[in-house]
Every structure is written in C-alpha cells, then in structure tokens.
C-alpha cells in the first residue's frame, strides 16, 4: 500500500523548500488537504463539527503521517483525534530570520524569512 503524507495547513506543498519536500516524502507521497477557514466567532461545538468533516477526508486517505498546523483550537482537536486513531501527526519547525529596514519616511519594514528545519511529532 502506498504511504501518504498529508499536509493539512494553509501552506501548499508546491511552495515548500526542497528540504521540506524531502522530509515529507520520507513519510510518503505528499497530498494537500487545505486547512479550513475557522471563524473567530465559532463556538467550540462548531469547531468540533469542522474537525469531524475534515477528519473523515483525512482518514479516508489512510495517511502514514499528517502535518497539522493552523488555528489553535481546531489543531488541538484534530491532532487529538488523529493520534487516537493511531496516526502520526507532526508540526513543522523553522528558523526565522528578521531584517528590519528604516524607510525614508521614518517608518520601518520587517522582512521575515523562514527556513524549514524538521518535522516534530506531537
């Protein structure tokens, strides 16, 4: 059976670095299941309904591993359910480099660069 690594984030795998793609492929073929928009006004019950909807899609793929990062309450619920189902769940770690520029009008602009380091298991 083919191993599947599910990317359940707001960051499509097509935009990942070569290092992150290689690390994901060590778990299996990459498949994106985009993270849903979670309304800030949603109740905990409404978030659980959203998790129920997406976990069906994810488990149907029989993943070997799921990268799950996004809105905190949804992520906590999803990770808990996936782990209870025996699925390995990871988060991506990165190093952030920040460069601050002072613009001619005195305002500042920050440019952040993120470099993938590893996947860390929940």
N, CA, C and O atoms as a MOPAC input file, in Angstrom:
PM7 MOZYME 1SCF
protein

 N      0.83300 1    -1.18900 1     0.00000 1
 C      0.00000 1     0.00000 1     0.00000 1
 C      0.87500 1     1.25000 1     0.00000 1
 O      1.89600 1     1.30800 1     0.68600 1
 N      0.46700 1     2.23400 1    -0.76900 1
 C      1.20900 1     3.48300 1    -0.90100 1
 C      1.10400 1     4.29900 1     0.39300 1
 O      0.01500 1     4.45000 1     0.94800 1
 N      2.23600 1     4.82200 1     0.86900 1
 C      2.23800 1     5.68600 1     2.05000 1
 C      1.89400 1     7.10700 1     1.63000 1
 O      2.33400 1     7.59500 1     0.58900 1
 N      1.09000 1     7.76000 1     2.47700 1
 C      0.63000 1     9.12600 1     2.19000 1
 C      1.00500 1    10.04400 1     3.35700 1
 O      0.77200 1     9.72100 1     4.52200 1
 N      1.58800 1    11.18900 1     3.01800 1
 C      1.86400 1    12.26200 1     3.97900 1
 C      0.88400 1    13.38200 1     3.65400 1
 O      0.93700 1    13.96200 1     2.56900 1
 N     -0.00500 1    13.68600 1     4.58500 1
 C     -0.99400 1    14.73300 1     4.33900 1
 C     -0.53100 1    16.05700 1     4.93700 1
 O     -0.18100 1    16.14500 1     6.11400 1
 N     -0.53900 1    17.06700 1     4.10200 1
 C     -0.23700 1    18.43200 1     4.50900 1
 C     -1.57800 1    19.11600 1     4.79700 1
 O     -2.30100 1    19.49600 1     3.87700 1
 N     -1.89700 1    19.26600 1     6.08400 1
 C     -3.15600 1    19.91200 1     6.49200 1
 C     -2.80300 1    21.25100 1     7.14300 1
 O     -2.86900 1    21.41500 1     8.36100 1
 N     -2.42300 1    22.20600 1     6.27300 1
 C     -2.01600 1    23.54400 1     6.70800 1
 C     -2.53900 1    24.55100 1     5.67900 1
 O     -3.22100 1    24.18400 1     4.72200 1
 N     -2.20800 1    25.81300 1     5.89500 1
 C     -2.52900 1    26.87400 1     4.92800 1
 C     -1.38500 1    27.11300 1     3.95400 1
 O     -1.39100 1    28.10300 1     3.22300 1
 N     -0.40300 1    26.21700 1     3.93900 1
 C      0.79200 1    26.40300 1     3.12800 1
 C      0.89800 1    25.26000 1     2.12100 1
 O      1.36400 1    24.17500 1     2.46800 1
 N      0.47200 1    25.49000 1     0.88000 1
 C      0.50500 1    24.42200 1    -0.13300 1
 C      1.91800 1    23.85800 1    -0.29900 1
 O      2.89900 1    24.60100 1    -0.31000 1
 N      2.00000 1    22.54800 1    -0.42600 1
 C      3.31300 1    21.89200 1    -0.54300 1
 C      4.06600 1    22.34100 1    -1.78600 1
 O      5.29300 1    22.24500 1    -1.82400 1
 N      3.36800 1    22.82600 1    -2.80000 1
 C      4.05000 1    23.29000 1    -4.01700 1
 C      4.94800 1    24.49500 1    -3.74500 1
 O      5.80700 1    24.82600 1    -4.56300 1
 N      4.75300 1    25.15500 1    -2.59700 1
 C      5.57800 1    26.32200 1    -2.24200 1
 C      6.67400 1    25.98300 1    -1.22800 1
 O      7.41300 1    26.86900 1    -0.79900 1
 N      6.78200 1    24.72200 1    -0.84800 1
 C      7.77600 1    24.31000 1     0.14200 1
 C      9.18100 1    24.29900 1    -0.45000 1
 O      9.36600 1    24.23100 1    -1.66500 1
 N     10.16000 1    24.36700 1     0.44000 1
 C     11.56400 1    24.24100 1     0.03400 1
 C     11.84900 1    22.77900 1    -0.32300 1
 O     11.09400 1    21.87600 1     0.03700 1
 N     12.92800 1    22.57700 1    -1.02000 1
 C     13.33600 1    21.20900 1    -1.37300 1
 C     13.57300 1    20.38400 1    -0.11700 1
 O     13.28300 1    19.18700 1    -0.10600 1
 N     14.09500 1    21.00100 1     0.94300 1
 C     14.36200 1    20.29100 1     2.19900 1
 C     13.07500 1    19.80900 1     2.85200 1
 O     13.00900 1    18.68600 1     3.35400 1
 N     12.05300 1    20.65800 1     2.84500 1
 C     10.79300 1    20.27300 1     3.46800 1
 C     10.09800 1    19.18400 1     2.64800 1
 O      9.50900 1    18.26100 1     3.21000 1
 N     10.16800 1    19.29300 1     1.33800 1
 C      9.56800 1    18.26900 1     0.47900 1
 C     10.24400 1    16.92400 1     0.71700 1
 O      9.56800 1    15.90100 1     0.83000 1
 N     11.55800 1    16.91800 1     0.79400 1
 C     12.29200 1    15.66600 1     1.02800 1
 C     11.93300 1    15.06400 1     2.38300 1
 O     11.76000 1    13.85000 1     2.50000 1
 N     11.82200 1    15.91000 1     3.40600 1
 C     11.46900 1    15.41400 1     4.74400 1
 C     10.06600 1    14.81800 1     4.74300 1
 O      9.83300 1    13.79400 1     5.38500 1
 N      9.14000 1    15.43500 1     4.04000 1
 C      7.77000 1    14.91400 1     3.96000 1
 C      7.73000 1    13.61100 1     3.18100 1
 O      7.02900 1    12.67600 1     3.56800 1
 N      8.47900 1    13.54400 1     2.08500 1
 C      8.47400 1    12.34100 1     1.25500 1
 C      9.05900 1    11.13300 1     1.97800 1
 O      8.81900 1     9.99500 1     1.57500 1
 N      9.82000 1    11.36900 1     3.03500 1
 C     10.31200 1    10.25300 1     3.84900 1
 C      9.14000 1     9.52300 1     4.51900 1
 O      9.25800 1     8.34700 1     4.86200 1
 N      8.01400 1    10.21700 1     4.70500 1
 C      6.80300 1     9.62100 1     5.28300 1
 C      5.89000 1     9.04800 1     4.20800 1
 O      5.08800 1     8.15700 1     4.48700 1
 N      6.00300 1     9.55100 1     2.98300 1
 C      5.14800 1     9.07200 1     1.90100 1
 C      4.89100 1    10.15500 1     0.86800 1
 O      5.44900 1    11.25000 1     0.93500 1
 N      4.03900 1     9.82600 1    -0.08200 1
 C      3.65900 1    10.76800 1    -1.13600 1
 C      2.86600 1    11.92000 1    -0.51900 1
 O      1.96000 1    11.68900 1     0.28100 1
 N      3.19900 1    13.15300 1    -0.88600 1
 C      2.56200 1    14.33700 1    -0.30400 1
 C      1.20200 1    14.58200 1    -0.94500 1
 O      1.05700 1    14.57900 1    -2.16700 1
 N      0.21400 1    14.79200 1    -0.08800 1
 C     -1.14100 1    15.13200 1    -0.53200 1
 C     -1.63000 1    16.30900 1     0.31300 1
 O     -1.60000 1    16.25000 1     1.54300 1
 N     -2.07500 1    17.37100 1    -0.34300 1
 C     -2.56700 1    18.54600 1     0.38100 1
 C     -4.05400 1    18.42300 1     0.68200 1
 O     -4.85800 1    18.13600 1    -0.20500 1
 N     -4.40600 1    18.64400 1     1.94500 1
 C     -5.79800 1    18.80700 1     2.36400 1
 C     -5.82200 1    20.17200 1     3.04400 1
 O     -5.55300 1    20.27400 1     4.24100 1
 N     -6.14400 1    21.22600 1     2.28400 1
 C     -6.04500 1    22.58700 1     2.81800 1
 C     -6.78400 1    22.76700 1     4.14500 1
 O     -7.88400 1    22.25100 1     4.34400 1
 N     -6.15000 1    23.50500 1     5.03200 1
 C     -6.71200 1    23.82600 1     6.34100 1
 C     -7.92800 1    24.72800 1     6.14100 1
 O     -7.86700 1    25.67000 1     5.35100 1
 N     -9.02400 1    24.46000 1     6.83700 1
 C    -10.21900 1    25.28300 1     6.63700 1
 C    -10.10100 1    26.65400 1     7.30600 1
 O     -9.30200 1    26.85200 1     8.22200 1
 N    -10.90700 1    27.58100 1     6.82900 1
 C    -11.03100 1    28.87800 1     7.49900 1
 C    -11.87400 1    28.63300 1     8.74900 1
 O    -12.99600 1    28.13400 1     8.65600 1
 N    -11.34100 1    28.97900 1     9.90200 1
 C    -12.05600 1    28.79500 1    11.15900 1
 C    -12.50200 1    30.17500 1    11.63200 1
 O    -11.68100 1    31.02900 1    11.96500 1
 N    -13.80200 1    30.37300 1    11.65300 1
 C    -14.38600 1    31.66400 1    12.03700 1
 C    -14.03400 1    31.98500 1    13.48800 1
 O    -14.22600 1    31.14900 1    14.37100 1
 N    -13.52800 1    33.17000 1    13.73400 1
 C    -13.18100 1    33.59500 1    15.09400 1
 C    -14.40500 1    33.61300 1    16.00600 1
 O    -14.26800 1    33.51900 1    17.22600 1
 N    -15.59900 1    33.73300 1    15.42600 1
 C    -16.83700 1    33.74300 1    16.19900 1
 C    -17.38400 1    32.34100 1    16.46500 1
 O    -18.37000 1    32.19000 1    17.18600 1
 N    -16.75900 1    31.32300 1    15.89600 1
 C    -17.25800 1    29.95000 1    16.04000 1
 C    -17.18500 1    29.49100 1    17.49100 1
 O    -16.26000 1    29.83300 1    18.22900 1
 N    -18.18100 1    28.71300 1    17.87400 1
 C    -18.16700 1    28.10300 1    19.20700 1
 C    -17.28000 1    26.85800 1    19.16700 1
 O    -16.89900 1    26.38700 1    18.09500 1
 N    -16.95800 1    26.33400 1    20.34900 1
 C    -16.16600 1    25.10100 1    20.41600 1
 C    -16.89700 1    23.96600 1    19.70200 1
 O    -16.27200 1    23.14300 1    19.03400 1
 N    -18.21500 1    23.92700 1    19.84400 1
 C    -19.00900 1    22.88000 1    19.18200 1
 C    -18.92100 1    23.01400 1    17.66400 1
 O    -18.82100 1    22.01000 1    16.95900 1
 N    -18.95600 1    24.23000 1    17.16100 1
 C    -18.85500 1    24.44900 1    15.71900 1
 C    -17.47300 1    24.04800 1    15.18900 1
 O    -17.35400 1    23.52800 1    14.08000 1
 N    -16.44000 1    24.29200 1    15.98500 1
 C    -15.08900 1    23.88700 1    15.59300 1
 C    -15.01600 1    22.35800 1    15.54000 1
 O    -14.41800 1    21.79800 1    14.62000 1
 N    -15.61400 1    21.68800 1    16.51100 1
 C    -15.62100 1    20.21900 1    16.50900 1
 C    -16.33000 1    19.66400 1    15.28600 1
 O    -15.90200 1    18.65000 1    14.73400 1
 N    -17.41100 1    20.31400 1    14.84900 1
 C    -18.12500 1    19.88800 1    13.63800 1
 C    -17.19700 1    19.99900 1    12.42800 1
 O    -17.17200 1    19.10800 1    11.57900 1
 N    -16.44600 1    21.07900 1    12.34900 1
 C    -15.49500 1    21.27200 1    11.25800 1
 C    -14.41300 1    20.18600 1    11.28500 1
 O    -14.04100 1    19.64500 1    10.24400 1
 N    -13.92000 1    19.87600 1    12.47300 1
 C    -12.91600 1    18.81600 1    12.61400 1
 C    -13.50200 1    17.48900 1    12.13600 1
 O    -12.83200 1    16.73400 1    11.43100 1
 N    -14.74100 1    17.20300 1    12.51400 1
 C    -15.38400 1    15.95200 1    12.09200 1
 C    -15.46500 1    15.86600 1    10.57200 1
 O    -15.26300 1    14.79500 1    10.00000 1
 N    -15.75400 1    16.96600 1     9.92900 1
 C    -15.85000 1    16.99900 1     8.47200 1
 C    -14.49400 1    16.69100 1     7.83000 1
 O    -14.41500 1    15.90200 1     6.88900 1
 N    -13.44000 1    17.30800 1     8.33600 1
 C    -12.11900 1    17.14500 1     7.73400 1
 C    -11.43800 1    15.84200 1     8.12900 1
 O    -10.68400 1    15.28000 1     7.33500 1
 N    -11.68300 1    15.35600 1     9.32100 1
 C    -11.01200 1    14.11700 1     9.72300 1
 C    -11.48900 1    12.94900 1     8.87000 1
 O    -10.72900 1    12.01300 1     8.62500 1
 N    -12.73700 1    12.99200 1     8.41400 1
 C    -13.23500 1    11.93800 1     7.52300 1
 C    -12.42400 1    11.91200 1     6.23300 1
 O    -12.02600 1    10.84400 1     5.76900 1
 N    -12.17900 1    13.08800 1     5.65300 1
 C    -11.37900 1    13.18100 1     4.42400 1
 C     -9.95700 1    12.67200 1     4.65600 1
 O     -9.40100 1    11.94200 1     3.83600 1
 N     -9.39100 1    13.06600 1     5.77400 1
 C     -8.00400 1    12.71400 1     6.06800 1
 C     -7.87100 1    11.21400 1     6.31800 1
 O     -7.00100 1    10.56600 1     5.73600 1
 N     -8.71900 1    10.66000 1     7.17100 1
 C     -8.62000 1     9.23700 1     7.48800 1
 C     -8.94200 1     8.35600 1     6.29100 1
 O     -8.42800 1     7.24300 1     6.18500 1
 N     -9.78700 1     8.84100 1     5.39300 1
 C    -10.12300 1     8.07200 1     4.18400 1
 C     -8.88600 1     7.83000 1     3.31700 1
 O     -8.83400 1     6.85500 1     2.56800 1
 N     -7.90400 1     8.70500 1     3.41600 1
 C     -6.67000 1     8.56700 1     2.64000 1
 C     -5.68500 1     7.58900 1     3.28800 1
 O     -4.65900 1     7.25800 1     2.69400 1
 N     -5.99200 1     7.13200 1     4.49200 1
 C     -5.12600 1     6.22500 1     5.25100 1
 C     -3.68200 1     6.73500 1     5.30600 1
 O     -2.75900 1     6.05600 1     4.85700 1
 N     -3.50000 1     7.93500 1     5.85800 1
 C     -2.16900 1     8.54000 1     5.86900 1
 C     -1.19800 1     7.84000 1     6.82200 1
 O     -1.59200 1     7.29300 1     7.85200 1
 N      0.07700 1     7.87400 1     6.44700 1
 C      1.11500 1     7.40000 1     7.35600 1
 C      1.49300 1     8.51700 1     8.32300 1
 O      1.99000 1     8.25900 1     9.42000 1
 N      1.25000 1     9.77000 1     7.90300 1
 C      1.59400 1    10.92800 1     8.72600 1
 C      0.77800 1    12.13000 1     8.26000 1
 O      0.45900 1    12.26000 1     7.07900 1
 N      0.44500 1    13.01000 1     9.21300 1
 C     -0.27900 1    14.24400 1     8.89500 1
 C      0.46300 1    15.42600 1     9.50500 1
 O      0.76800 1    15.43500 1    10.69700 1
 N      0.74900 1    16.42100 1     8.67200 1
 C      1.26300 1    17.70700 1     9.14400 1
 C      0.03500 1    18.55800 1     9.41200 1
 O     -0.72900 1    18.85100 1     8.49300 1
 N     -0.16400 1    18.96000 1    10.66600 1
 C     -1.35900 1    19.72100 1    11.03800 1
 C     -0.94100 1    20.96200 1    11.82300 1
 O     -0.43700 1    20.87000 1    12.94200 1
 N     -1.16700 1    22.13100 1    11.20300 1
 C     -0.87200 1    23.40100 1    11.86300 1
 C     -1.85900 1    24.43500 1    11.37100 1
 O     -2.18400 1    24.49100 1    10.18500 1
 N     -2.33500 1    25.25700 1    12.29900 1
 C     -3.27400 1    26.31200 1    11.95200 1
 C     -3.93900 1    26.84100 1    13.21100 1
 O     -3.32700 1    26.88400 1    14.27900 1
 N     -5.19100 1    27.24100 1    13.07800 1
 C     -5.95300 1    27.79000 1    14.20700 1
 C     -5.84700 1    26.81800 1    15.39200 1
 O     -6.04000 1    25.61200 1    15.23800 1
 N     -5.54000 1    27.36000 1    16.56200 1
 C     -5.15000 1    26.54300 1    17.70700 1
 C     -6.19400 1    25.53800 1    18.19200 1
 O     -5.86900 1    24.36900 1    18.39900 1
 N     -7.43200 1    25.97000 1    18.37500 1
 C     -8.44900 1    25.05400 1    18.89800 1
 C     -8.73200 1    23.91600 1    17.92700 1
 O     -8.84000 1    22.75600 1    18.32500 1
 N     -8.84900 1    24.26000 1    16.65800 1
 C     -9.07000 1    23.24700 1    15.62300 1
 C     -7.89200 1    22.27400 1    15.59600 1
 O     -8.08200 1    21.05800 1    15.57300 1
 N     -6.67500 1    22.82100 1    15.59900 1
 C     -5.48400 1    21.97500 1    15.54200 1
 C     -5.43100 1    21.03000 1    16.73100 1
 O     -5.14700 1    19.84400 1    16.56200 1
 N     -5.69800 1    21.53100 1    17.92900 1
 C     -5.66600 1    20.68500 1    19.12400 1
 C     -6.65500 1    19.53300 1    18.98900 1
 O     -6.31300 1    18.38100 1    19.25400 1
 N     -7.86800 1    19.84400 1    18.57900 1
 C     -8.90400 1    18.82300 1    18.42400 1
 C     -8.52300 1    17.81500 1    17.33400 1
 O     -8.67000 1    16.60800 1    17.52700 1
 N     -8.03500 1    18.30700 1    16.19300 1
 C     -7.65900 1    17.42500 1    15.08600 1
 C     -6.49500 1    16.52500 1    15.48200 1
 O     -6.54000 1    15.31800 1    15.24300 1
 N     -5.46700 1    17.08900 1    16.07600 1
 C     -4.30600 1    16.30100 1    16.48600 1
 C     -4.72700 1    15.23300 1    17.49200 1
 O     -4.30000 1    14.08400 1    17.38800 1
 N     -5.55100 1    15.59700 1    18.45400 1
 C     -6.01700 1    14.63300 1    19.46000 1
 C     -6.74400 1    13.46600 1    18.80300 1
 O     -6.50900 1    12.30700 1    19.14700 1
 N     -7.62100 1    13.77200 1    17.86600 1
 C     -8.39100 1    12.71600 1    17.19500 1
 C     -7.52000 1    11.85300 1    16.29000 1
 O     -7.67900 1    10.63300 1    16.24700 1
 N     -6.61000 1    12.48200 1    15.57400 1
 C     -5.72200 1    11.70100 1    14.70900 1
 C     -4.83700 1    10.77200 1    15.52800 1
 O     -4.66500 1     9.60700 1    15.17000 1
 N     -4.27600 1    11.27300 1    16.62100 1
 C     -3.43400 1    10.43500 1    17.46800 1
 C     -4.24800 1     9.28900 1    18.06800 1
 O     -3.74700 1     8.16900 1    18.17500 1
 N     -5.49500 1     9.55500 1    18.46000 1
 C     -6.36400 1     8.49400 1    18.99100 1
 C     -6.63200 1     7.42000 1    17.94500 1
 O     -6.86100 1     6.25800 1    18.28200 1
 N     -6.60200 1     7.81700 1    16.66900 1
 C     -6.81600 1     6.87100 1    15.56700 1
 C     -5.50800 1     6.17300 1    15.17500 1
 O     -5.49300 1     5.37000 1    14.24200 1
 N     -4.41500 1     6.47400 1    15.88000 1
 C     -3.14600 1     5.81700 1    15.61600 1
 C     -2.31900 1     6.43500 1    14.50700 1
 O     -1.38400 1     5.81200 1    14.00500 1
 N     -2.66200 1     7.66600 1    14.11700 1
 C     -1.94600 1     8.34700 1    13.03500 1
 C     -0.80600 1     9.18600 1    13.62600 1
 O     -0.98900 1     9.86700 1    14.63500 1
 N      0.35700 1     9.13200 1    12.99600 1
 C      1.47000 1    10.00400 1    13.37700 1
 C      1.13400 1    11.41200 1    12.91200 1
 O      0.74900 1    11.61900 1    11.76100 1
 N      1.28400 1    12.38900 1    13.82200 1
 C      0.97300 1    13.78500 1    13.49700 1
 C      2.19100 1    14.62900 1    13.84700 1
 O      2.79500 1    14.46900 1    14.90800 1
 N      2.53900 1    15.53100 1    12.93300 1
 C      3.72800 1    16.35200 1    13.12500 1
 C      3.42600 1    17.83400 1    12.91700 1
 O      2.40400 1    18.21400 1    12.34600 1
 N      4.35500 1    18.65100 1    13.40300 1
 C      4.36700 1    20.09100 1    13.14200 1
 C      5.70400 1    20.39000 1    12.48900 1
 O      6.69500 1    19.71100 1    12.75700 1
 N      5.73500 1    21.40300 1    11.63200 1
 C      6.97600 1    21.81700 1    11.00400 1
 C      7.67300 1    22.83100 1    11.90700 1
 O      7.03500 1    23.73700 1    12.44300 1
 N      8.96900 1    22.67300 1    12.06900 1
 C      9.74200 1    23.66200 1    12.81300 1
 C     10.60100 1    24.43700 1    11.81900 1
 O     11.02300 1    23.90700 1    10.79100 1
 N     10.84900 1    25.69100 1    12.14500 1
 C     11.63500 1    26.53200 1    11.25000 1
 C     12.43400 1    27.54900 1    12.05000 1
 O     12.13300 1    27.83200 1    13.20900 1
 N     13.44700 1    28.08300 1    11.41000 1
 C     14.21400 1    29.18400 1    11.98200 1
 C     13.78300 1    30.44600 1    11.26200 1
 O     13.67600 1    30.47100 1    10.03600 1
 N     13.53800 1    31.49300 1    12.03600 1
 C     13.10600 1    32.76100 1    11.45300 1
 C     14.23600 1    33.76500 1    11.51200 1
 O     14.86800 1    33.96000 1    12.55000 1
 N     14.47300 1    34.38800 1    10.39300 1
 C     15.45800 1    35.45200 1    10.29900 1
 C     14.69500 1    36.72300 1     9.95400 1
 O     13.92000 1    36.74900 1     8.99800 1
 N     14.91700 1    37.78400 1    10.73900 1
 C     14.18500 1    39.03300 1    10.52300 1
 C     15.17200 1    40.14800 1    10.17800 1
 O     16.19200 1    40.33700 1    10.84100 1
 N     14.83200 1    40.87100 1     9.12500 1
 C     15.62600 1    42.03400 1     8.71700 1
 C     14.69900 1    43.24100 1     8.81200 1
 O     13.59500 1    43.23500 1     8.26700 1
 N     15.15800 1    44.27200 1     9.50800 1
 C     14.37100 1    45.48400 1     9.66400 1
 C     15.01700 1    46.61000 1     8.86800 1
 O     16.22000 1    46.85500 1     8.96600 1
 N     14.19000 1    47.28600 1     8.07800 1
 C     14.66700 1    48.41500 1     7.28000 1
 C     13.97000 1    49.68500 1     7.75400 1
 O     12.77200 1    49.67500 1     8.04100 1
 N     14.72000 1    50.77000 1     7.83300 1
 C     14.11700 1    52.06500 1     8.12700 1
 C     13.92600 1    52.75700 1     6.78300 1
 O     14.88400 1    52.99200 1     6.04700 1
 N     12.68600 1    53.07600 1     6.48100 1
 C     12.33500 1    53.68200 1     5.19700 1
 C     12.57100 1    55.19100 1     5.23100 1
 O     12.67000 1    55.77400 1     6.31100 1
 N     12.66200 1    55.82600 1     4.06900 1
 C     12.94900 1    57.27200 1     4.00200 1
 C     11.98100 1    58.13100 1     4.81900 1
 O     12.36300 1    59.19000 1     5.31500 1
 N     10.72700 1    57.67900 1     4.96100 1
 C      9.76200 1    58.47800 1     5.72400 1
 C      9.83500 1    58.21400 1     7.22400 1
 O      9.03400 1    58.75500 1     7.98700 1
 N     10.80300 1    57.37300 1     7.66000 1
 C     10.97300 1    57.08000 1     9.08300 1
 C     10.22900 1    55.83600 1     9.54000 1
 O     10.46700 1    55.35300 1    10.64700 1
 N      9.34400 1    55.31300 1     8.72300 1
 C      8.63800 1    54.08300 1     9.08900 1
 C      9.57800 1    52.89000 1     8.91400 1
 O     10.62900 1    53.00000 1     8.28300 1
 N      9.19000 1    51.77200 1     9.47100 1
 C     10.02800 1    50.57400 1     9.36300 1
 C      9.28900 1    49.47300 1     8.61600 1
 O      8.06000 1    49.40700 1     8.60200 1
 N     10.07700 1    48.62600 1     8.00600 1
 C      9.53300 1    47.45200 1     7.32600 1
 C     10.35700 1    46.26700 1     7.79700 1
 O     11.58700 1    46.30400 1     7.80300 1
 N      9.64900 1    45.21000 1     8.19300 1
 C     10.33400 1    43.98800 1     8.59700 1
 C     10.11100 1    42.92600 1     7.53100 1
 O      9.00700 1    42.74700 1     7.01700 1
 N     11.18800 1    42.23600 1     7.22200 1
 C     11.11300 1    41.13400 1     6.27200 1
 C     11.54900 1    39.88400 1     7.02000 1
 O     12.67900 1    39.79200 1     7.50100 1
 N     10.63800 1    38.92500 1     7.11000 1
 C     10.92400 1    37.66600 1     7.79900 1
 C     11.15700 1    36.57100 1     6.78300 1
 O     10.41600 1    36.43800 1     5.80900 1
 N     12.19200 1    35.79100 1     7.02200 1
 C     12.49900 1    34.64100 1     6.18700 1
 C     12.47900 1    33.40900 1     7.08600 1
 O     13.11200 1    33.38800 1     8.14200 1
 N     11.74800 1    32.38700 1     6.65800 1
 C     11.64500 1    31.15900 1     7.43400 1
 C     12.38600 1    30.04200 1     6.70800 1
 O     12.19700 1    29.83600 1     5.50900 1
 N     13.22900 1    29.32300 1     7.44300 1
 C     13.96300 1    28.18500 1     6.88800 1
 C     13.50700 1    26.92100 1     7.59800 1
 O     13.65700 1    26.79700 1     8.81400 1
 N     12.94800 1    25.98300 1     6.83900 1
 C     12.48500 1    24.71900 1     7.40400 1
 C     13.64800 1    23.99000 1     8.07000 1
 O     14.75500 1    23.94800 1     7.53200 1
 N     13.38800 1    23.41100 1     9.25400 1
 C     14.40100 1    22.64900 1     9.98100 1
 C     14.02500 1    21.16500 1    10.03300 1
 O     14.80300 1    20.30300 1     9.62300 1
 N     12.82200 1    20.88200 1    10.54200 1
 C     12.42300 1    19.48500 1    10.68900 1
 C     10.92400 1    19.38300 1    10.96300 1
 O     10.25500 1    20.38100 1    11.23000 1
 N     10.41900 1    18.16200 1    10.89100 1
 C      9.08000 1    17.87300 1    11.38500 1
 C      9.24700 1    17.32300 1    12.78800 1
 O     10.10600 1    16.47600 1    13.03000 1
 N      8.42400 1    17.80500 1    13.72000 1
 C      8.47500 1    17.33000 1    15.10000 1
 C      7.13200 1    16.69900 1    15.43600 1
 O      6.08000 1    17.30000 1    15.21400 1
 N      7.17400 1    15.49100 1    15.97100 1
 C      5.94200 1    14.77000 1    16.28200 1
 C      5.24000 1    15.36500 1    17.50000 1
 O      5.87600 1    15.73300 1    18.48800 1
 N      3.90900 1    15.45200 1    17.40600 1
 C      3.10500 1    15.89500 1    18.54700 1
 C      3.12100 1    14.80900 1    19.60300 1
 O      2.50700 1    14.96500 1    20.65800 1

